[in-house]
Amino acid sequence: MSVAYFEDDWRWAEALFLDLIADETRDRQLRRVAVICLGHLGRIHRRISRDTVIPVLKQLKKHEYFGESAENALDDLRSFVKR
């Protein structure tokens, strides 16, 4: 969470969160926090790599464990990130 809130390099933070999400050997709670942090990152910085992040979150919406967090992150991005 600290990275989402305090890291100025949003691209670096985004890559970190995407790597954590993709790494299925990681604890799933950590991966869920990374999903949530993508929404926070978009809300705080008002930008995100849409072509990369949106498809990942849309795919995760279908997942029983990550779905609600992915939907919340997408809501943040729809509300705060300019097109």
N, CA, C and O of each residue as an XYZ file, in Angstrom:
332
protein
N       0.820     -1.191      0.000
C       0.000      0.000      0.000
C       0.864      1.256      0.000
O       0.530      2.242     -0.656
N       1.962      1.221      0.727
C       2.840      2.395      0.793
C       3.347      2.788     -0.587
O       3.469      3.973     -0.896
N       3.639      1.798     -1.410
C       4.112      2.106     -2.759
C       3.037      2.863     -3.526
O       3.338      3.854     -4.191
N       1.803      2.418     -3.445
C       0.718      3.105     -4.155
C       0.549      4.537     -3.667
O       0.306      5.446     -4.461
N       0.677      4.731     -2.375
C       0.438      6.052     -1.802
C       1.619      7.006     -1.917
O       1.420      8.213     -2.051
N       2.846      6.488     -1.867
C       3.986      7.390     -1.714
C       5.023      7.343     -2.826
O       5.911      8.194     -2.862
N       4.940      6.385     -3.727
C       5.927      6.300     -4.812
C       5.562      7.291     -5.919
O       4.443      7.271     -6.431
N       6.504      8.148     -6.280
C       6.263      9.132     -7.333
C       6.296      8.527     -8.731
O       5.637      9.027     -9.642
N       7.059      7.457     -8.902
C       7.184      6.820    -10.210
C       6.046      5.810    -10.397
O       6.188      4.627    -10.089
N       4.927      6.303    -10.903
C       3.740      5.462    -11.021
C       3.952      4.296    -11.988
O       3.360      3.231    -11.812
N       4.781      4.490    -12.994
C       5.039      3.401    -13.947
C       5.780      2.248    -13.263
O       5.466      1.079    -13.484
N       6.752      2.589    -12.443
C       7.477      1.567    -11.705
C       6.528      0.825    -10.754
O       6.550     -0.403    -10.675
N       5.702      1.583    -10.038
C       4.754      0.986     -9.100
C       3.765      0.083     -9.839
O       3.468     -1.023     -9.386
N       3.262      0.556    -10.964
C       2.336     -0.244    -11.762
C       2.980     -1.564    -12.178
O       2.352     -2.618    -12.075
N       4.219     -1.516    -12.645
C       4.920     -2.736    -13.057
C       5.097     -3.686    -11.875
O       4.937     -4.897    -12.020
N       5.424     -3.145    -10.720
C       5.562     -3.964     -9.514
C       4.249     -4.677     -9.199
O       4.236     -5.883     -8.954
N       3.147     -3.931     -9.206
C       1.846     -4.531     -8.883
C       1.457     -5.592     -9.914
O       0.955     -6.655     -9.550
N       1.683     -5.311    -11.179
C       1.355     -6.297    -12.214
C       2.197     -7.555    -12.073
O       1.695     -8.663    -12.261
N       3.482     -7.393    -11.741
C       4.336     -8.560    -11.521
C       3.847     -9.393    -10.336
O       3.819    -10.621    -10.408
N       3.466     -8.732     -9.258
C       2.955     -9.451     -8.091
C       1.677    -10.212     -8.424
O       1.504    -11.360     -8.014
N       0.797     -9.576     -9.159
C      -0.474    -10.203     -9.539
C      -0.226    -11.437    -10.404
O      -0.878    -12.467    -10.226
N       0.698    -11.333    -11.323
C       0.961    -12.421    -12.262
C       1.687    -13.603    -11.631
O       1.614    -14.720    -12.143
N       2.373    -13.368    -10.542
C       3.180    -14.415     -9.912
C       2.306    -15.300     -9.028
O       2.036    -14.968     -7.874
N       1.872    -16.419     -9.577
C       0.963    -17.319     -8.868
C       1.618    -18.047     -7.708
O       0.932    -18.720     -6.938
N       2.930    -17.925     -7.567
C       3.599    -18.527     -6.407
C       3.497    -17.621     -5.183
O       3.793    -18.051     -4.068
N       3.085    -16.381     -5.382
C       2.943    -15.431     -4.271
C       1.677    -15.713     -3.481
O       0.725    -16.302     -3.995
N       1.678    -15.290     -2.243
C       0.498    -15.383     -1.387
C      -0.658    -14.631     -2.049
O      -0.482    -13.518     -2.543
N      -1.817    -15.239     -2.054
C      -2.936    -14.608     -2.768
C      -3.431    -13.340     -2.079
O      -4.005    -12.473     -2.738
N      -3.226    -13.211     -0.783
C      -3.601    -11.959     -0.111
C      -2.710    -10.816     -0.596
O      -3.188     -9.702     -0.813
N      -1.434    -11.088     -0.765
C      -0.518    -10.076     -1.305
C      -0.923     -9.709     -2.724
O      -0.906     -8.537     -3.099
N      -1.283    -10.706     -3.504
C      -1.722    -10.443     -4.878
C      -2.999     -9.617     -4.900
O      -3.157     -8.752     -5.760
N      -3.914     -9.870     -3.965
C      -5.146     -9.078     -3.910
C      -4.846     -7.635     -3.526
O      -5.463     -6.714     -4.062
N      -3.924     -7.429     -2.622
C      -3.522     -6.059     -2.267
C      -2.945     -5.350     -3.494
O      -3.199     -4.164     -3.700
N      -2.175     -6.067     -4.303
C      -1.626     -5.476     -5.526
C      -2.744     -5.062     -6.485
O      -2.642     -4.029     -7.148
N      -3.794     -5.853     -6.560
C      -4.958     -5.495     -7.392
C      -5.578     -4.193     -6.877
O      -5.846     -3.276     -7.654
N      -5.798     -4.122     -5.597
C      -6.378     -2.928     -4.979
C      -5.479     -1.720     -5.229
O      -5.959     -0.623     -5.512
N      -4.179     -1.936     -5.121
C      -3.226     -0.840     -5.289
C      -3.240     -0.263     -6.704
O      -2.945      0.919     -6.882
N      -3.573     -1.060     -7.705
C      -3.688     -0.510     -9.058
C      -4.783      0.546     -9.113
O      -4.627      1.568     -9.781
N      -5.882      0.310     -8.420
C      -6.940      1.317     -8.349
C      -6.483      2.557     -7.609
O      -6.753      3.679     -8.039
N      -5.789      2.358     -6.491
C      -5.271      3.498     -5.727
C      -4.273      4.302     -6.562
O      -4.279      5.533     -6.536
N      -3.432      3.607     -7.290
C      -2.434      4.262     -8.120
C      -3.104      5.164     -9.154
O      -2.683      6.303     -9.360
N      -4.138      4.653     -9.793
C      -4.874      5.467    -10.754
C      -5.563      6.654    -10.109
O      -5.600      7.743    -10.683
N      -6.105      6.450     -8.923
C      -6.785      7.531     -8.214
C      -5.799      8.625     -7.809
O      -6.097      9.812     -7.939
N      -4.646      8.230     -7.325
C      -3.661      9.195     -6.834
C      -2.959      9.925     -7.977
O      -2.816     11.147     -7.939
N      -2.525      9.187     -8.982
C      -1.732      9.782    -10.063
C      -2.574     10.203    -11.262
O      -2.103     10.918    -12.146
N      -3.822      9.753    -11.280
C      -4.750     10.081    -12.362
C      -4.280      9.590    -13.731
O      -4.669     10.127    -14.768
N      -3.439      8.565    -13.709
C      -3.019      7.913    -14.955
C      -2.640      6.467    -14.673
O      -2.329      6.071    -13.549
N      -2.684      5.712    -15.747
C      -2.384      4.283    -15.672
C      -2.119      3.822    -17.107
O      -2.575      4.470    -18.048
N      -1.415      2.750    -17.288
C      -1.221      2.181    -18.630
C      -2.462      1.367    -18.967
O      -2.518      0.161    -18.726
N      -3.440      2.037    -19.522
C      -4.763      1.443    -19.743
C      -4.695      0.142    -20.554
O      -5.365     -0.837    -20.223
N      -3.885      0.138    -21.612
C      -3.829     -1.038    -22.489
C      -3.262     -2.265    -21.784
O      -3.485     -3.392    -22.225
N      -2.546     -2.056    -20.714
C      -1.964     -3.161    -19.954
C      -2.808     -3.523    -18.746
O      -3.091     -4.697    -18.509
N      -3.207     -2.521    -17.985
C      -3.858     -2.751    -16.696
C      -5.319     -3.178    -16.837
O      -5.756     -4.115    -16.168
N      -6.065     -2.513    -17.686
C      -7.504     -2.791    -17.815
C      -7.770     -4.265    -18.170
O      -8.613     -4.890    -17.527
N      -7.083     -4.841    -19.170
C      -7.338     -6.258    -19.475
C      -7.030     -7.198    -18.307
O      -7.739     -8.183    -18.100
N      -5.989     -6.900    -17.553
C      -5.659     -7.736    -16.394
C      -6.796     -7.681    -15.379
O      -7.239     -8.714    -14.876
N      -7.262     -6.476    -15.084
C      -8.338     -6.330    -14.098
C      -9.642     -6.950    -14.585
O     -10.372     -7.558    -13.802
N      -9.934     -6.800    -15.856
C     -11.155     -7.412    -16.403
C     -11.100     -8.936    -16.298
O     -12.106     -9.579    -16.000
N      -9.942     -9.500    -16.541
C      -9.786    -10.950    -16.410
C      -9.965    -11.374    -14.955
O     -10.597    -12.391    -14.670
N      -9.405    -10.589    -14.041
C      -9.491    -10.929    -12.618
C     -10.911    -10.778    -12.067
O     -11.245    -11.390    -11.052
N     -11.743     -9.976    -12.718
C     -13.142     -9.833    -12.282
C     -13.859    -11.181    -12.261
O     -14.793    -11.377    -11.484
N     -13.431    -12.090    -13.097
C     -14.064    -13.407    -13.199
C     -13.601    -14.364    -12.104
O     -14.202    -15.420    -11.906
N     -12.556    -14.004    -11.407
C     -11.950    -14.884    -10.409
C     -12.698    -14.771     -9.085
O     -13.011    -13.673     -8.625
N     -12.975    -15.905     -8.492
C     -13.740    -15.938     -7.238
C     -13.069    -15.129     -6.122
O     -13.752    -14.436     -5.368
N     -11.761    -15.212     -6.012
C     -11.063    -14.542     -4.913
C     -10.736    -13.085     -5.230
O     -10.837    -12.232     -4.349
N     -10.347    -12.782     -6.468
C      -9.893    -11.439     -6.831
C     -10.988    -10.565     -7.447
O     -10.785     -9.366     -7.635
N     -12.127    -11.144     -7.758
C     -13.154    -10.438     -8.519
C     -13.619     -9.124     -7.932
O     -13.657     -8.113     -8.634
N     -13.969     -9.119     -6.671
C     -14.475     -7.886     -6.054
C     -13.399     -6.799     -6.007
O     -13.689     -5.628     -6.255
N     -12.190     -7.173     -5.697
C     -11.088     -6.203     -5.654
C     -10.803     -5.649     -7.044
O     -10.539     -4.456     -7.198
N     -10.855     -6.503     -8.046
C     -10.638     -6.055     -9.422
C     -11.737     -5.090     -9.851
O     -11.457     -4.086    -10.505
N     -12.975     -5.382     -9.492
C     -14.086     -4.483     -9.833
C     -13.915     -3.130     -9.139
O     -14.161     -2.090     -9.748
N     -13.506     -3.136     -7.898
C     -13.271     -1.877     -7.179
C     -12.142     -1.075     -7.819
O     -12.236      0.146     -7.938
N     -11.082     -1.757     -8.229
C      -9.969     -1.071     -8.898
C     -10.437     -0.470    -10.225
O     -10.084      0.661    -10.558
N     -11.228     -1.228    -10.975
C     -11.764     -0.702    -12.233
C     -12.657      0.511    -11.994
O     -12.615      1.467    -12.769
N     -13.453      0.488    -10.951
C     -14.286      1.645    -10.608
C     -13.424      2.876    -10.333
O     -13.728      3.973    -10.800
N     -12.345      2.684     -9.570
C     -11.427      3.799     -9.317
C     -10.863      4.346    -10.623
O     -10.807      5.560    -10.825
N     -10.451      3.458    -11.494
C      -9.859      3.901    -12.757
C     -10.878      4.625    -13.624
O     -10.552      5.630    -14.256
N     -12.111      4.122    -13.659
C     -13.160      4.796    -14.440
C     -13.433      6.185    -13.885
O     -13.715      7.110    -14.647
N     -13.354      6.340    -12.589
C     -13.673      7.609    -11.946
C     -12.543      8.641    -12.005
O     -12.801      9.840    -12.110
N     -11.310      8.180    -11.938
C     -10.217      9.119    -11.724
C      -9.189      9.221    -12.840
O      -8.429     10.189    -12.871
N      -9.136      8.266    -13.753
C      -8.116      8.292    -14.804
C      -8.726      8.833    -16.083
O      -9.733      8.325    -16.579
N      -8.090      9.880    -16.609
C      -8.560     10.489    -17.854
C      -8.246      9.576    -19.024
O      -7.269      8.828    -19.003
N      -9.072      9.648    -20.024
C      -8.852      8.850    -21.250
C      -7.860      9.504    -22.151
O      -7.555      8.976    -23.220
